[in-house]
Amino acid sequence: MWAGRVLHAALSGGLRGRRAQSALAQLRGILEEELEGIREAGTWKSERVITSRQGPLIHVDGVSGGILNFCANNYLGLSSHPKVIRAGLQALEEFGAGLSSVRFICGTQSIHKNLEAKIAHFHQREDAILYPSCFDANAGLFEALLTPEDAVLSDELNHASIIDGIRLCKAHKYRYRHLDMADLETKLREAQKHRLRLVATDGVFSMDGDIAPLEEICRLASRYGALVFVDECHATGFLGATGRGTDELLGVMDQVTVINSTLGKALGGASGGYTTGPGLLVSLLRQRARPYLFSNSLPPAVIGCASKALDLLMESNTIVQSMAAKTQRFRSKMEAAGFTIAGAHHPICPVMLGDARLASCMADDMLKRGIFVIGFSYPVVPKGKARIRVQISAVHSEEDIDRCVEAFVEVARLHGALP
């Protein structure tokens, strides 16, 4: 009897092991097929390894010499600013490496509250709440704020984090055509039956560099009793006279209800995101926003860096003012050479190429000429809309910009993209 049980157990164990191996083999087959499809479509995304600090001139593993970086979100050049680095080191030394806790248990330090107050003051809002990233801020907002009685109206080309955040909520969902105010008005009329109506848009759309028509959005929101939410990740720090963002640029700071933005681009480039707006909303998010409640606090070094970046920005708008001229220099020279540049008046300058493989190959050849850019293709952008997205930084010199344009012309001719 005992021997029979041992044999049965052994056979059963062997069967379970074979089934597990069979399931794993099936998974491997599915994944290999999926990955091969990505390679064949020319949309495979490789990660180049940087071996230096972020900045206008970087070093890349496997490439000799310095490389001009034209694809970072380092709009103000503060990622490696000496004062920002010193502030991070000071916060690390004084407040430690991390909190080992979420905010509401034992993860809130004085520097977290000070930065939240500084962000609210910067945006001229009542309060602010920090998250590990703006993706988390977008994931936390809609679910906590909106119920099945409410409606959210979203631009069809909003960032993936806004789309995912909206999917998490139970509100009625309306999608309006990109920047189409007539379609937004139609959707607002349809949404009148709901309790709250929230219009959600990027301030700047990161793949195209186009700016949301916030004046018209706010006018429609006022007419139809709606609230306005703006994601300002690609505007905070450098759009508007003092870098407050798209709402400052377009003169509607007092009409936008909620702003989400990031510390990971212009404001030091490390990590972190935030929501700023009405004090009662921020209080609700502290109670209900899941990414806030279940994520560790931002580490002190990140807080220190972001706080100093904000200080530098509020002390002087000289850096902000230098962006427009450099952006215009690149755009005008590229268009004169025969390229199509999407968007307008924004340091995101998408060089439109159409074909995914062409964008990838041109980006590789640009690197050989000392220019770091990346090709973007589906699913990051729609099929047939592949491009190389160039981003201008305040720390690029005119010589850097001219060298980038010259390399583009040379590479485009090599690939038949220019005559």
Secondary structure, DSSP 4 states (H G I P E B T S, - for coil): -HHHHHHHHHHHHHHHHHHHHHHHHHHHHHHHHHHHHHHHTT-----PPB-S-SSSEE-BTT--S-EEE-S-S-TTS-TT-HHHHHHHHHHHHHH-S--SSBHHHH---HHHHHHHHHHHHHHT-SEEEEES-HHHHHHHHHHHH--TT-EEEEETT--HHHHHHHHHS-SEEEEE-TT-HHHHHHHHHHGGGSS-EEEEEESEETTTTEE--HHHHHHHHHHTT-EEEEE-TTTTTTSSTTS--HHHHTT-TTT--EEEEESSSSS-SSS-EEEEE-HHHHHHHHHH-HHHHTSBPPPHHHHHHHHHHHHHHHH--HHHHHHHHHHHHHHHHHHHHT--B-SSSSSEEEEEEE-HHHHHHHHHHHHHTTEE--EE-TTTS-TT-EEEEEE--TT--HHHHHHHHHHHHHHHHHTTS--
